[in-house]
Amino acid sequence: MRVSEVWRYPVKSVGGEAVDRAVVEPWGLEGDRRWGVVGPDGFPVTARECHELLGLSATTVDEETIRISARGGDSILVETPLGVPPVPVGHSRQGFAPPADADVSEWVTEQVGRPVRLVWQEDPSVRRISGAHGGQEGESLSLADAGPLLLTNEASLTRLGDWILEGGGEPVPMSRFRPNVVIAGGEEPFSEDGWEVVRIGGVRYRRTELCDRCVMTQIEEETLQTGPEPIRTLAQHRRWDGKTWFGIRLVPVDLDGSAAGLAVGDEVVVETEEGR
């Protein structure tokens, strides 16, 4: 098996960027979901309730700058708010975050049609992974929902697509699931469900849990309208514990506080008890 795609999402719930390689930090890919959108009350605003966020995309310019672009071609540069006093936010286990410049929040507000503010996660090490989501002592994450990295399998998407076609629907692209790592080759559909430890390139990862899927996967990326798939079909084939499932959440386990690389083409090896 090999890595076929690597994705980074500089702003949570905003379109991301495909990259050839990325740096893996203890809390996820470098620059992944370090920015978030909040409302006037400081609580998160995501594409679940504000589909217009998916009409924007964010790309990395350099270590301290990202660019957010709208479909019409307009864009704005966003600088990391170093030294800016933090404001209260409602992100789970976060509490406070420095805000972007006012003109940035005004621009995003205009694009999405509701008052919002862009905030930055200054220190990912303080947001621990919940034990309910498989976290262990000392493990942390960015502003991602529940785990540092999300891995999906092309074989699983193909099987899901076949099921959707059998039901008279149209298959959905992998981008609907917003993965960080996509793998291809050599494995049966949904075999990733059973992986406990996987080595990608030179880094070992522990599976914290399977990923339960929400309404965001049903938002058609071009029209921003909500359709029935893939949740309708996942509910027929991949539903248990009251949820539908696709992909697995991973946490790097051997970085020792440092960082390592992840690249398209890296070998993916599932480790067994004998092979560890």
C-alpha positions, 0 to 999 in steps of 0.5 A: 500500500502507498499514500496516494493523497495528502491533504491539509486544511489550514482553516477548519470547515474551509476547503483545503489543499492537496500537497505532495508532502507535509510535516507531521507534528504530534497534534497533526499535520503542520498547518492543519486546522490551526485556524477556526471560525467563530460567531459573535458569541465565540462559539464555533461556526462550521460548514455543518450549519454554514455551508458557505464556508465550503465555498472558500478555500485556504492555502499555505503561503509560508510559515506565518501566512495563509491565503483564503480565496473565494470562488469569484477570484477574490482572496485575502492574506491572513497573517498569524496573530503573533503576540495578539491578546487571545479572546474567549472561544468555545472550541472544545478544550480550547478556551481562548485564541488570538483573533485575526485582523479585523479586516480578515474577519470582515472579509470572511463575514461578507463572503459567508453572509453571517457575522463571524470571526477568524481565530488561531490556535496558538498552542495545540499541545493544550487541547488534549484528545478526549478519552471518549475518542481514544486519547491517552495521556499527553496526546493533543490535537489541532482544531480538528474534531476528535483526532490529529489525522484522518486516513481513508482508503480508496478501496473503501470509497470504491465499494461505497460508490458501488453500493450508491450506484446499486441504489440509484445514486451518484458516487461521491468523491473522497473530498467529501470526507476531508481526509488528511491521508488517502491510501491505495493498493493491496487492501480490502475495502474497510480493512482499515477498520481493524488496524491498530498500528500502522506505519506510514513512511518512517512514522508509526500511528495508533488508531484511536477510533473509527470516524463517524460521519456527519451531514458535512459529507452530504454537502455537494461542493459545487452547489453547496446544497445538501443531498442524501448521499453518502449517509443514506447508503452508509446507513444501510451498510455501515451503521452501528451504535447509532452512527455511520462510519468511514475512515479512521482517526490516527495519532502519531506515537513515536515522534517524542515531541519532534516532527517527521515527514509524510509524502505521497508515495510513502509505503503504508504497512499495517503492523501486527503484534509479531511485527512491532 
